[in-house]
Amino acid sequence: MQKETVIEVQGMTCGSCVRHVGGALRKVEGVSNVDVRLEAGEAVVTHEGVLSAAELVAAVEEEGYTARARV
């Protein structure tokens, strides 16, 4: 079962940031699609339902950004 989670990301300022955040999320096992939106300050992640939002947030934070799942 696929699920969509929106991760709010603070600290993205340019295209390079978008690539870093997207790359980190794509490395998480179970992620099938990532759409990082610089101006909105968010990443929309499509993933397997067993994957938690906390795992996605952790992947972004490991890249040095502040993140939280939108509820």
N, CA, C and O atoms as a MOPAC input file, in Angstrom:
PM7 MOZYME 1SCF
protein

 N      0.84100 1    -1.18400 1     0.00000 1
 C      0.00000 1     0.00000 1     0.00000 1
 C      0.88500 1     1.24600 1     0.00000 1
 O      1.74900 1     1.39400 1     0.86400 1
 N      0.67500 1     2.12500 1    -0.95000 1
 C      1.42400 1     3.37600 1    -1.04000 1
 C      0.76900 1     4.44600 1    -0.17300 1
 O     -0.45000 1     4.47100 1    -0.00900 1
 N      1.58900 1     5.31600 1     0.36900 1
 C      1.12900 1     6.39300 1     1.23300 1
 C      1.87900 1     7.65400 1     0.82100 1
 O      2.99000 1     7.57300 1     0.29700 1
 N      1.27800 1     8.81600 1     1.05600 1
 C      1.93900 1    10.08300 1     0.76400 1
 C      2.12800 1    10.86000 1     2.06100 1
 O      1.19000 1    11.02700 1     2.84000 1
 N      3.35500 1    11.33400 1     2.28300 1
 C      3.67600 1    12.11800 1     3.47300 1
 C      4.31400 1    13.42600 1     3.03100 1
 O      5.17700 1    13.43800 1     2.15300 1
 N      3.88700 1    14.52400 1     3.64000 1
 C      4.48500 1    15.83200 1     3.35900 1
 C      5.43000 1    16.16700 1     4.50500 1
 O      5.03500 1    16.17800 1     5.67100 1
 N      6.68200 1    16.44200 1     4.15400 1
 C      7.69700 1    16.80400 1     5.12400 1
 C      8.00000 1    18.28900 1     4.94800 1
 O      8.40400 1    18.71800 1     3.86700 1
 N      7.80600 1    19.06900 1     6.00200 1
 C      8.17000 1    20.48700 1     5.96600 1
 C      9.67100 1    20.57900 1     6.23200 1
 O     10.17600 1    19.99300 1     7.19000 1
 N     10.37700 1    21.31600 1     5.38000 1
 C     11.83000 1    21.40600 1     5.47200 1
 C     12.23500 1    22.86300 1     5.60800 1
 O     11.87900 1    23.69400 1     4.77300 1
 N     12.98400 1    23.17100 1     6.66800 1
 C     13.50300 1    24.52900 1     6.86200 1
 C     14.98900 1    24.54400 1     6.52300 1
 O     15.71700 1    23.60100 1     6.83200 1
 N     15.42100 1    25.60600 1     5.89600 1
 C     16.83500 1    25.76500 1     5.58500 1
 C     17.18600 1    25.57400 1     4.12700 1
 O     18.34100 1    25.75900 1     3.74500 1
 N     16.20700 1    25.20400 1     3.29100 1
 C     16.48500 1    25.07700 1     1.85800 1
 C     16.49100 1    26.46700 1     1.23900 1
 O     15.55000 1    27.24100 1     1.41700 1
 N     17.56800 1    26.78000 1     0.50400 1
 C     17.68400 1    28.11300 1    -0.08800 1
 C     17.92700 1    28.10000 1    -1.59500 1
 O     17.84400 1    29.14300 1    -2.24400 1
 N     18.22900 1    26.91700 1    -2.16200 1
 C     18.59500 1    26.89000 1    -3.57800 1
 C     18.36800 1    25.50400 1    -4.18000 1
 O     17.94000 1    24.57500 1    -3.49400 1
 N     18.65900 1    25.38500 1    -5.45500 1
 C     18.50700 1    24.12200 1    -6.15500 1
 C     19.38300 1    23.01800 1    -5.58900 1
 O     18.99400 1    21.85000 1    -5.59300 1
 N     20.55500 1    23.37900 1    -5.10700 1
 C     21.43800 1    22.38300 1    -4.50600 1
 C     20.79900 1    21.76700 1    -3.25700 1
 O     20.91100 1    20.56400 1    -3.02000 1
 N     20.14100 1    22.59500 1    -2.47600 1
 C     19.42900 1    22.10300 1    -1.29000 1
 C     18.33000 1    21.12400 1    -1.70200 1
 O     18.14400 1    20.08400 1    -1.06900 1
 N     17.62000 1    21.45900 1    -2.74400 1
 C     16.54600 1    20.59700 1    -3.25100 1
 C     17.12500 1    19.23800 1    -3.63400 1
 O     16.54400 1    18.20100 1    -3.31100 1
 N     18.26900 1    19.23900 1    -4.32100 1
 C     18.90600 1    17.97900 1    -4.73000 1
 C     19.35900 1    17.16600 1    -3.51400 1
 O     19.20100 1    15.94500 1    -3.49500 1
 N     19.92200 1    17.83400 1    -2.49400 1
 C     20.36600 1    17.12500 1    -1.29100 1
 C     19.19100 1    16.47800 1    -0.55200 1
 O     19.25300 1    15.31100 1    -0.16700 1
 N     18.13000 1    17.24700 1    -0.36500 1
 C     16.95600 1    16.72600 1     0.34600 1
 C     16.32900 1    15.58500 1    -0.44800 1
 O     16.00700 1    14.53500 1     0.11000 1
 N     16.15800 1    15.79300 1    -1.74700 1
 C     15.57700 1    14.74500 1    -2.58700 1
 C     16.42300 1    13.48500 1    -2.59700 1
 O     15.89700 1    12.37500 1    -2.51800 1
 N     17.71800 1    13.65400 1    -2.69200 1
 C     18.61600 1    12.50000 1    -2.70600 1
 C     18.56200 1    11.72000 1    -1.41000 1
 O     18.56200 1    10.48900 1    -1.42000 1
 N     18.51500 1    12.43200 1    -0.29000 1
 C     18.44400 1    11.76500 1     1.01400 1
 C     17.15800 1    10.96400 1     1.14300 1
 O     17.17100 1     9.84500 1     1.65700 1
 N     16.06100 1    11.52300 1     0.68500 1
 C     14.77600 1    10.82600 1     0.78700 1
 C     14.70100 1     9.63400 1    -0.16000 1
 O     14.12500 1     8.60100 1     0.18200 1
 N     15.28000 1     9.77300 1    -1.34300 1
 C     15.24700 1     8.67200 1    -2.31100 1
 C     16.05900 1     7.46600 1    -1.83000 1
 O     15.79600 1     6.33900 1    -2.25000 1
 N     17.03900 1     7.69200 1    -0.95900 1
 C     17.86600 1     6.60400 1    -0.42900 1
 C     17.13100 1     5.76300 1     0.60900 1
 O     17.55400 1     4.64800 1     0.91300 1
 N     16.04000 1     6.28400 1     1.15100 1
 C     15.28700 1     5.54600 1     2.17500 1
 C     14.54900 1     4.39400 1     1.50200 1
 O     13.78700 1     4.59900 1     0.55700 1
 N     14.78100 1     3.19200 1     1.99300 1
 C     14.13600 1     2.01300 1     1.41000 1
 C     12.62300 1     2.11500 1     1.55700 1
 O     12.11000 1     2.37500 1     2.64600 1
 N     11.91600 1     1.90700 1     0.45300 1
 C     10.45800 1     1.97100 1     0.46200 1
 C      9.91400 1     3.24500 1    -0.16100 1
 O      8.71000 1     3.35200 1    -0.39400 1
 N     10.79000 1     4.22000 1    -0.43600 1
 C     10.35000 1     5.46700 1    -1.07700 1
 C     10.27500 1     5.24400 1    -2.58100 1
 O     11.22700 1     4.75500 1    -3.19000 1
 N      9.14300 1     5.60400 1    -3.17800 1
 C      8.97400 1     5.40900 1    -4.61800 1
 C      9.00300 1     6.71200 1    -5.41200 1
 O      9.30100 1     6.69800 1    -6.60700 1
 N      8.69800 1     7.84000 1    -4.76300 1
 C      8.71600 1     9.12200 1    -5.46800 1
 C      8.92400 1    10.25500 1    -4.47100 1
 O      8.43000 1    10.21300 1    -3.34500 1
 N      9.67400 1    11.28100 1    -4.91600 1
 C      9.92500 1    12.45500 1    -4.08400 1
 C      9.76000 1    13.69500 1    -4.94100 1
 O     10.30600 1    13.77500 1    -6.04100 1
 N      9.00300 1    14.66800 1    -4.43300 1
 C      8.83000 1    15.95500 1    -5.10400 1
 C      9.19400 1    17.03700 1    -4.09500 1
 O      8.40400 1    17.34700 1    -3.20400 1
 N     10.39600 1    17.61700 1    -4.23100 1
 C     10.85300 1    18.65200 1    -3.30400 1
 C     10.48300 1    20.00600 1    -3.89700 1
 O     10.80900 1    20.30300 1    -5.04600 1
 N      9.80000 1    20.82100 1    -3.09900 1
 C      9.31100 1    22.12900 1    -3.54500 1
 C     10.00400 1    23.22700 1    -2.73900 1
 O      9.67100 1    23.46500 1    -1.57800 1
 N     10.96400 1    23.88600 1    -3.36900 1
 C     11.78100 1    24.89600 1    -2.70200 1
 C     10.94100 1    26.03000 1    -2.12300 1
 O     11.05300 1    26.34200 1    -0.93800 1
 N     10.09900 1    26.64700 1    -2.95200 1
 C      9.33300 1    27.80800 1    -2.49700 1
 C      8.34200 1    27.46500 1    -1.39900 1
 O      8.07000 1    28.29300 1    -0.52900 1
 N      7.79900 1    26.25400 1    -1.42700 1
 C      6.85100 1    25.82500 1    -0.39300 1
 C      7.57700 1    25.32000 1     0.85500 1
 O      6.97900 1    25.19400 1     1.92400 1
 N      8.87200 1    25.03300 1     0.70700 1
 C      9.63600 1    24.51400 1     1.83500 1
 C      9.15700 1    23.13800 1     2.27300 1
 O      9.01000 1    22.86700 1     3.46500 1
 N      8.91500 1    22.27100 1     1.29000 1
 C      8.38900 1    20.95300 1     1.63200 1
 C      8.85200 1    19.90200 1     0.63900 1
 O      9.32000 1    20.20400 1    -0.45900 1
 N      8.70500 1    18.66500 1     1.06600 1
 C      8.94700 1    17.51700 1     0.20300 1
 C      7.73100 1    16.61000 1     0.31400 1
 O      7.30900 1    16.25500 1     1.41400 1
 N      7.17300 1    16.24000 1    -0.82500 1
 C      6.04700 1    15.31400 1    -0.85600 1
 C      6.62900 1    13.95200 1    -1.23200 1
 O      7.21300 1    13.78200 1    -2.30200 1
 N      6.45600 1    12.99400 1    -0.33200 1
 C      7.09700 1    11.69100 1    -0.48300 1
 C      6.03300 1    10.59700 1    -0.62600 1
 O      5.14500 1    10.47700 1     0.21800 1
 N      6.12600 1     9.81300 1    -1.68200 1
 C      5.26700 1     8.64500 1    -1.85800 1
 C      6.09800 1     7.43900 1    -1.45400 1
 O      7.22400 1     7.26100 1    -1.92000 1
 N      5.53200 1     6.61000 1    -0.57900 1
 C      6.31500 1     5.50600 1    -0.01400 1
 C      5.41500 1     4.36400 1     0.42600 1
 O      4.19100 1     4.48700 1     0.47100 1
 N      6.06000 1     3.24800 1     0.75000 1
 C      5.34700 1     2.09800 1     1.28300 1
 C      4.72600 1     2.49100 1     2.61900 1
 O      5.32300 1     3.24900 1     3.38400 1
 N      3.53700 1     1.98100 1     2.89700 1
 C      2.82000 1     2.33800 1     4.11400 1
 C      3.51500 1     1.95900 1     5.39900 1
 O      3.23600 1     2.54800 1     6.44400 1
 N      4.42600 1     0.98000 1     5.35400 1
 C      5.11800 1     0.55400 1     6.56400 1
 C      6.22300 1     1.52100 1     6.97800 1
 O      6.72600 1     1.43200 1     8.09800 1
 N      6.60400 1     2.42800 1     6.11200 1
 C      7.64400 1     3.40400 1     6.38900 1
 C      7.05200 1     4.54700 1     7.21000 1
 O      6.00900 1     5.09200 1     6.84800 1
 N      7.70700 1     4.91600 1     8.31200 1
 C      7.15500 1     5.95400 1     9.18100 1
 C      7.62900 1     7.34600 1     8.76200 1
 O      8.67100 1     7.50000 1     8.12500 1
 N      6.84600 1     8.34500 1     9.13000 1
 C      7.21600 1     9.73300 1     8.87200 1
 C      8.50300 1    10.08000 1     9.60400 1
 O      9.30200 1    10.87400 1     9.10600 1
 N      8.71600 1     9.49800 1    10.77700 1
 C      9.93200 1     9.76200 1    11.55200 1
 C     11.18600 1     9.33400 1    10.78800 1
 O     12.22400 1     9.98800 1    10.88600 1
 N     11.09300 1     8.25100 1    10.03700 1
 C     12.23800 1     7.79200 1     9.23800 1
 C     12.55200 1     8.78900 1     8.12300 1
 O     13.71800 1     9.03400 1     7.81000 1
 N     11.52100 1     9.35300 1     7.53400 1
 C     11.70800 1    10.34200 1     6.47100 1
 C     12.30600 1    11.62500 1     7.04000 1
 O     13.22800 1    12.20000 1     6.46100 1
 N     11.77900 1    12.06400 1     8.17100 1
 C     12.30000 1    13.26700 1     8.82800 1
 C     13.76800 1    13.06700 1     9.19300 1
 O     14.58200 1    13.96800 1     8.99100 1
 N     14.11200 1    11.91200 1     9.72000 1
 C     15.49700 1    11.62100 1    10.11300 1
 C     16.43700 1    11.70500 1     8.91200 1
 O     17.55400 1    12.20600 1     9.03700 1
 N     15.99700 1    11.22200 1     7.75700 1
 C     16.82700 1    11.26600 1     6.55600 1
 C     17.13000 1    12.70500 1     6.15100 1
 O     18.25000 1    13.01500 1     5.74500 1
 N     16.13800 1    13.58300 1     6.26100 1
 C     16.33200 1    14.99400 1     5.91500 1
 C     17.23300 1    15.66700 1     6.95000 1
 O     18.12100 1    16.44100 1     6.59300 1
 N     17.00800 1    15.37600 1     8.21700 1
 C     17.80400 1    16.00200 1     9.27700 1
 C     19.26400 1    15.56900 1     9.22000 1
 O     20.14900 1    16.33100 1     9.61100 1
 N     19.52600 1    14.36300 1     8.74200 1
 C     20.91000 1    13.90200 1     8.58100 1
 C     21.65900 1    14.73500 1     7.54700 1
 O     22.89000 1    14.77500 1     7.56100 1
 N     20.93600 1    15.39600 1     6.65900 1
 C     21.53100 1    16.27300 1     5.66100 1
 C     21.75500 1    17.69000 1     6.20600 1
 O     22.30800 1    18.54300 1     5.51200 1
 N     21.32500 1    17.93500 1     7.44400 1
 C     21.57100 1    19.22900 1     8.06600 1
 C     20.39100 1    20.19600 1     8.03400 1
 O     20.54900 1    21.37000 1     8.37000 1
 N     19.22500 1    19.72700 1     7.64000 1
 C     18.05200 1    20.58200 1     7.59300 1
 C     17.13500 1    20.27700 1     8.76500 1
 O     17.19700 1    19.19100 1     9.34200 1
 N     16.29000 1    21.22700 1     9.11400 1
 C     15.26300 1    21.00400 1    10.13100 1
 C     14.01200 1    20.54000 1     9.40700 1
 O     13.59800 1    21.13700 1     8.41300 1
 N     13.41200 1    19.46400 1     9.91600 1
 C     12.25900 1    18.90300 1     9.20900 1
 C     11.23200 1    18.38900 1    10.20500 1
 O     11.55200 1    18.05400 1    11.34500 1
 N      9.97900 1    18.33700 1     9.73700 1
 C      8.90300 1    17.71000 1    10.50900 1
 C      7.81800 1    17.29400 1     9.53800 1
 O      7.61600 1    17.90700 1     8.49000 1
 N      7.13200 1    16.24200 1     9.91700 1
 C      6.04400 1    15.74700 1     9.07700 1
 C      4.81600 1    16.62300 1     9.29400 1
 O      4.49000 1    16.98000 1    10.42500 1
 N      4.15100 1    16.96000 1     8.21700 1
 C      2.90300 1    17.70700 1     8.31200 1
 C      1.79800 1    16.73500 1     8.67600 1
 O      1.63900 1    15.68400 1     8.05600 1
 N      1.05300 1    17.10000 1     9.67300 1
 C     -0.01700 1    16.20700 1    10.15800 1
 C     -1.32000 1    16.53500 1     9.48400 1
 O     -2.33500 1    15.89500 1     9.75800 1

